[in-house]
Amino acid sequence: MADLYEITFDPAPDTVRYLKDLLERAESGEIQGFAIVIHKSKGLTANGWTGILNNPMAIIGEIEALKVDMIRAKVNQRYDCCGDSID
């Protein structure tokens, strides 16, 4: 019988640093609300929003801009039919 191993991930320093910066801004009152998309360990994703969103259409516009940025970043990575990178 094959052995099973749990794969664990170390904290991502850039992610932790960015979240701490956002927390400081929220604690100072600069950030009043936010929308978030999360990539969790084991390939899971989640999303949510909270806070004062006086102009939700502006938030949706920012989400769309982020989507375009992420698509453009991935276009630079080409994949073959099996999903393997060919760059």
Backbone bond lengths (Angstrom), bond angles and torsions (degrees), N, CA, C in turn:
res aa  C-N    CA-C-N  psi(-1)  N-CA   C-N-CA  omega(-1)  CA-C   N-CA-C  phi
1 M - - - 1.433 - - 1.527 108.84 -
2 A 1.306 115.78 141.46 1.461 120.80 -179.18 1.520 110.78 -73.56
3 D 1.324 115.92 146.70 1.463 121.14 175.64 1.519 109.24 -80.53
4 L 1.309 116.84 144.05 1.460 122.28 175.75 1.516 108.98 -106.35
5 Y 1.306 115.88 137.18 1.459 121.85 179.84 1.524 108.77 -127.52
6 E 1.313 115.90 136.40 1.456 120.07 174.36 1.517 108.65 -84.88
7 I 1.322 115.54 129.52 1.461 120.79 177.84 1.525 107.54 -91.33
8 T 1.313 115.84 125.14 1.464 120.19 178.29 1.526 108.90 -115.20
9 F 1.297 115.72 156.13 1.455 122.00 -178.56 1.519 109.46 -120.44
10 D 1.304 116.68 137.01 1.454 121.36 172.71 1.522 108.46 -76.32
11 P 1.327 117.85 153.75 1.462 119.59 175.76 1.532 110.74 -57.68
12 A 1.309 115.65 142.67 1.464 121.63 177.47 1.530 108.19 -87.29
13 P 1.346 118.33 110.35 1.470 120.64 -174.55 1.526 113.96 -55.28
14 D 1.329 118.28 -40.63 1.467 119.94 179.84 1.526 111.35 -64.38
15 T 1.327 116.60 -38.73 1.459 120.77 179.35 1.522 110.18 -66.22
16 V 1.310 117.25 -45.26 1.468 121.31 179.81 1.529 110.29 -61.92
17 R 1.316 116.64 -44.82 1.469 121.48 -179.85 1.536 110.50 -61.23
18 Y 1.317 117.20 -44.06 1.464 121.67 -179.00 1.529 110.95 -65.03
19 L 1.322 116.70 -43.56 1.465 119.99 179.07 1.528 111.78 -65.37
20 K 1.326 117.28 -38.18 1.470 120.11 177.26 1.526 110.64 -63.36
21 D 1.328 117.05 -40.20 1.456 121.13 177.78 1.531 110.42 -63.17
22 L 1.329 116.67 -43.78 1.462 119.86 178.05 1.522 111.51 -63.82
23 L 1.330 117.43 -39.22 1.464 120.97 178.17 1.527 110.90 -62.19
24 E 1.327 117.27 -43.43 1.468 120.79 177.68 1.524 110.65 -59.92
25 R 1.329 116.37 -41.50 1.471 120.19 179.37 1.530 111.22 -66.37
26 A 1.324 116.64 -37.67 1.466 119.85 177.41 1.528 110.52 -67.67
27 E 1.330 116.66 -41.27 1.465 120.42 179.71 1.522 111.80 -65.33
28 S 1.335 117.48 -29.43 1.466 120.58 178.35 1.531 112.30 -82.39
29 G 1.323 116.94 -9.12 1.459 120.70 -179.50 1.513 113.85 94.06
30 E 1.328 117.58 -4.41 1.470 120.36 -179.37 1.528 111.02 -65.62
31 I 1.325 117.27 -42.41 1.461 121.66 178.42 1.526 107.98 -97.93
32 Q 1.327 116.17 122.28 1.462 122.16 -177.33 1.532 112.96 -103.65
33 G 1.304 117.11 -18.24 1.455 121.88 -179.38 1.518 108.32 -169.71
34 F 1.335 116.47 166.70 1.463 119.13 179.10 1.519 110.76 -162.12
35 A 1.326 114.20 159.69 1.460 123.44 169.57 1.523 105.42 -117.05
36 I 1.317 116.71 145.00 1.457 119.15 -174.38 1.529 110.31 -143.09
37 V 1.313 114.58 145.99 1.460 122.70 170.55 1.517 105.89 -123.06
38 I 1.321 117.32 131.15 1.460 121.69 -173.12 1.523 110.17 -120.18
39 H 1.326 116.12 134.99 1.468 122.06 170.14 1.518 106.15 -104.92
40 K 1.314 116.10 112.91 1.460 120.88 -176.57 1.526 109.71 -98.08
41 S 1.314 115.79 172.02 1.458 119.41 176.27 1.528 109.12 -62.18
42 K 1.300 115.41 161.85 1.465 123.28 -179.11 1.522 112.33 65.31
43 G 1.349 117.09 20.14 1.450 121.26 174.97 1.516 115.89 76.06
44 L 1.318 117.84 8.86 1.459 120.82 -179.87 1.521 110.38 -80.31
45 T 1.312 116.02 151.47 1.465 121.16 176.90 1.525 109.11 -129.22
46 A 1.317 115.66 160.05 1.461 121.60 178.16 1.523 108.17 -153.57
47 N 1.315 116.50 166.20 1.461 120.25 176.48 1.519 108.97 -149.77
48 G 1.311 115.37 164.23 1.452 120.04 177.60 1.513 111.28 -178.18
49 W 1.311 115.90 174.61 1.453 121.18 175.73 1.518 108.60 -151.96
50 T 1.305 115.87 157.32 1.460 120.66 179.84 1.521 109.71 -160.43
51 G 1.303 115.43 166.03 1.457 120.71 172.72 1.515 113.96 92.49
52 I 1.312 113.69 -165.93 1.458 122.05 -177.97 1.522 108.38 -84.95
53 L 1.311 115.88 112.60 1.463 120.94 177.49 1.527 107.52 -118.18
54 N 1.349 115.94 82.42 1.458 120.70 -177.67 1.518 112.53 -65.43
55 N 1.316 116.83 -27.69 1.453 121.02 -177.88 1.532 108.68 -131.51
56 P 1.341 117.60 78.86 1.455 119.33 -176.66 1.530 113.20 -61.59
57 M 1.321 117.58 -27.55 1.470 119.48 178.70 1.526 110.70 -65.79
58 A 1.326 117.98 -33.57 1.471 120.74 176.44 1.522 109.98 -66.56
59 I 1.329 117.22 -39.55 1.465 120.81 177.52 1.530 109.38 -63.10
60 I 1.329 117.11 -44.77 1.470 120.48 178.41 1.524 110.32 -61.14
61 G 1.327 117.36 -39.28 1.468 120.88 176.52 1.520 111.66 -61.64
62 E 1.330 116.70 -40.99 1.466 120.17 177.87 1.528 111.09 -66.15
63 I 1.339 116.87 -37.37 1.465 120.11 176.65 1.522 109.92 -62.87
64 E 1.312 117.52 -41.76 1.466 121.31 178.47 1.528 110.96 -64.58
65 A 1.332 117.27 -40.46 1.468 120.67 177.64 1.527 110.44 -63.51
66 L 1.325 116.62 -41.04 1.461 120.68 177.54 1.523 110.56 -63.32
67 K 1.321 116.76 -41.05 1.460 121.36 179.16 1.533 110.20 -59.24
68 V 1.310 116.98 -44.81 1.467 120.92 178.62 1.525 110.43 -62.43
69 D 1.324 117.44 -44.15 1.469 120.85 178.65 1.524 111.10 -59.59
70 M 1.336 116.34 -42.81 1.464 119.91 -178.97 1.527 111.26 -67.93
71 I 1.329 117.36 -39.43 1.468 120.68 177.88 1.521 109.99 -64.07
72 R 1.321 116.92 -44.57 1.473 119.86 178.96 1.524 111.26 -61.01
73 A 1.319 117.35 -38.85 1.468 120.42 179.05 1.518 110.22 -64.54
74 K 1.326 118.41 -38.67 1.459 121.80 -178.72 1.527 112.04 -75.67
75 V 1.329 118.15 -26.24 1.468 120.72 179.18 1.524 109.93 -60.68
76 N 1.320 116.31 -29.32 1.460 119.98 179.59 1.520 112.22 -70.48
77 Q 1.313 117.83 -14.77 1.462 121.90 176.78 1.525 107.57 -105.50
78 R 1.319 116.77 113.72 1.463 120.16 179.75 1.513 109.31 -96.40
79 Y 1.313 115.91 145.75 1.452 122.00 -178.37 1.526 110.29 -126.09
80 D 1.324 115.95 147.40 1.453 119.58 173.79 1.526 109.21 -82.59
81 C 1.308 117.45 -176.28 1.468 121.20 -175.22 1.522 112.93 -64.06
82 C 1.315 118.26 -19.18 1.469 121.27 -179.07 1.529 112.26 -96.33
83 G 1.319 117.98 1.17 1.446 121.31 179.13 1.512 114.19 89.68
84 D 1.347 117.20 6.68 1.448 119.86 178.69 1.517 110.10 -86.43
85 S 1.317 115.96 138.45 1.460 120.75 -179.67 1.528 109.59 -65.92
86 I 1.337 115.84 137.06 1.466 119.70 178.91 1.522 111.69 -112.69
87 D 1.325 116.46 7.14 1.471 119.88 177.54 1.510 110.92 -85.13
